[in-house]
């Protein structure tokens, strides 16, 4: 017998059977990622260009985010590095401070309070490790509690990571061989450190690091999750390390998610007294979120925007689930990807000059997509009849009008964010924060509806009419700074108007203003510290004064001008995005899709997959009527549907027999097939595996109430 696979052949003296292993590298078909942007059989246009645009915008956002995180952590890392350098400077031979530390056996310890956003800690520690290696010492080790259940594993992990810190590869390999032969202990670590520091040749070129200038760099040990470490492991390590501190200069960094009190809860006074602790507080995750939204969304630098519901989903997950900035950014990336995938016109979601250039190359189909947009249809309905006909029939005229509308959309966003920041300056310091304390709350409200139609806005204006002169001038000065810092001067007249109002307020006589404020009851300190009852009382008094027709003072007239000026700005520029033509090009609105991706329901998905495998596998043979169990279904699906018919305690023998009955249903017996006993063994093994998988998923568990029974953990049953 002589066989070959495909076109392959072989020659041999003797006849035989040859097996050719498939070449997986040649058979592997790589599909370009941009091909996934094609929806179904109808190939969507500009899929490659949309994917490239997505990649470009995301890389810009990612770069901006990383730079922002470095700036936010800079102060924390700088103070930490100063502490490490100061602590290590005492290790020099002629240092009295270090001799005192040896006598007291105090280990320099930095307690780093990172907050409950645990998923972000890994990025922080990664950046911290790099900063310490570049500025303090090459010997930086990071340990987690799950890798250190006892002292033996703790020292092994410490020793192995110290080996990886060596720059010399040959020495690293030799030390790993020595590590395998010797027992890990603090004595061996101390000996290793002394040998390493003595072998260092000052004249030998090394990496450009500040730490290389030190003859004996310290060993920095980072415990990422201090709360999770076993108390005994921490105590033993601290006690032993304090005994070897003069030979092994150790500095500890505790990563703490809760509060510094956990140190004294885990360590008794006799052990904690061996630590020289200094506390470092990281930036609040809420402040971090505000900065991210400000840099990525409240700007015209990036054309992509989120609708109110999408932004609400992302912030709700952040505030009520994980406090993770990294997960928020991943959700933002998913929104960006979904927008470019689902919206064909997202090809125009780029910077304004590039978008204008791309409009010239739009196909007829893309022009029809523009005409189908709800915002564009509303815009067409408001135009004259001749223009309506041109927009619906003339492609060239449509493209020119689209360019104009995109430019108007860009100007709208520029003015929108400037006025939004000005309004936030006015409302963020009001009592009870009627429009929210954070700018993201105000932004969500403005995205949702006309903010001036809300009761909260009316309440905010009433409170603004009670501000004193110094408060009013401070806020106006902040608004002037906001407008002045903008590179695009679309609100130039507004800037001049604010400057005029500031000059008028400044020209008022101080004594006159003080007398007027006392008379009108608008005192700054009283407004800031009073309760809701007195605020309502003051508002009622103001309404009564207006009703009686009392003449307003100069300051009150000027203050009313300021409030009306801000109100006019809000009504003119803070229109919801839905009012702008072509807003669908840059706004992602599919909140339901995002919710499905980020807020998964694993229990429902598991039940659907096990109860109806056709839903996911799309195999026609798996289709069955309600209540029926197809014998071709996966074993775990058969076992799952059978267990739904059982009571709280399931007899394994009965369950196994029912499983065998379903599996062997409609099978044809063959004389040359395996024996009945072998077939039963195979079915029994399949059943055991299916039950084990159900136990792993948490549907059943072993029980001691009855022999050969398992307990059902799901509801329902007989």
Secondary structure as GFF3:
##gff-version 3
##sequence-region A 1 718
A	DSSP	alpha_helix	24	27	.	.	.	ID=ss1
A	DSSP	three_ten_helix	33	37	.	.	.	ID=ss2
A	DSSP	alpha_helix	47	89	.	.	.	ID=ss3
A	DSSP	alpha_helix	96	104	.	.	.	ID=ss4
A	DSSP	beta_strand	107	113	.	.	.	ID=ss5
A	DSSP	three_ten_helix	118	120	.	.	.	ID=ss6
A	DSSP	alpha_helix	121	135	.	.	.	ID=ss7
A	DSSP	beta_strand	140	143	.	.	.	ID=ss8
A	DSSP	three_ten_helix	145	147	.	.	.	ID=ss9
A	DSSP	alpha_helix	151	164	.	.	.	ID=ss10
A	DSSP	alpha_helix	169	181	.	.	.	ID=ss11
A	DSSP	alpha_helix	186	199	.	.	.	ID=ss12
A	DSSP	three_ten_helix	210	213	.	.	.	ID=ss13
A	DSSP	beta_strand	219	223	.	.	.	ID=ss14
A	DSSP	three_ten_helix	226	228	.	.	.	ID=ss15
A	DSSP	alpha_helix	231	243	.	.	.	ID=ss16
A	DSSP	beta_strand	250	256	.	.	.	ID=ss17
A	DSSP	alpha_helix	261	266	.	.	.	ID=ss18
A	DSSP	alpha_helix	269	272	.	.	.	ID=ss19
A	DSSP	beta_strand	275	281	.	.	.	ID=ss20
A	DSSP	alpha_helix	285	296	.	.	.	ID=ss21
A	DSSP	beta_strand	305	306	.	.	.	ID=ss22
A	DSSP	alpha_helix	308	317	.	.	.	ID=ss23
A	DSSP	pi_helix	318	322	.	.	.	ID=ss24
A	DSSP	alpha_helix	325	342	.	.	.	ID=ss25
A	DSSP	three_ten_helix	344	348	.	.	.	ID=ss26
A	DSSP	alpha_helix	352	359	.	.	.	ID=ss27
A	DSSP	alpha_helix	364	372	.	.	.	ID=ss28
A	DSSP	alpha_helix	374	381	.	.	.	ID=ss29
A	DSSP	alpha_helix	385	393	.	.	.	ID=ss30
A	DSSP	alpha_helix	395	427	.	.	.	ID=ss31
A	DSSP	alpha_helix	439	448	.	.	.	ID=ss32
A	DSSP	three_ten_helix	451	453	.	.	.	ID=ss33
A	DSSP	alpha_helix	455	464	.	.	.	ID=ss34
A	DSSP	alpha_helix	469	485	.	.	.	ID=ss35
A	DSSP	alpha_helix	492	507	.	.	.	ID=ss36
A	DSSP	alpha_helix	510	520	.	.	.	ID=ss37
A	DSSP	alpha_helix	524	529	.	.	.	ID=ss38
A	DSSP	alpha_helix	532	548	.	.	.	ID=ss39
A	DSSP	alpha_helix	554	573	.	.	.	ID=ss40
A	DSSP	three_ten_helix	577	579	.	.	.	ID=ss41
A	DSSP	three_ten_helix	583	585	.	.	.	ID=ss42
A	DSSP	beta_strand	587	588	.	.	.	ID=ss43
A	DSSP	alpha_helix	591	598	.	.	.	ID=ss44
A	DSSP	alpha_helix	602	611	.	.	.	ID=ss45
A	DSSP	alpha_helix	614	617	.	.	.	ID=ss46
A	DSSP	three_ten_helix	620	622	.	.	.	ID=ss47
A	DSSP	alpha_helix	635	643	.	.	.	ID=ss48
A	DSSP	beta_strand	649	651	.	.	.	ID=ss49
A	DSSP	alpha_helix	652	663	.	.	.	ID=ss50
A	DSSP	alpha_helix	676	697	.	.	.	ID=ss51
A	DSSP	beta_strand	700	702	.	.	.	ID=ss52
A	DSSP	beta_strand	709	712	.	.	.	ID=ss53
###
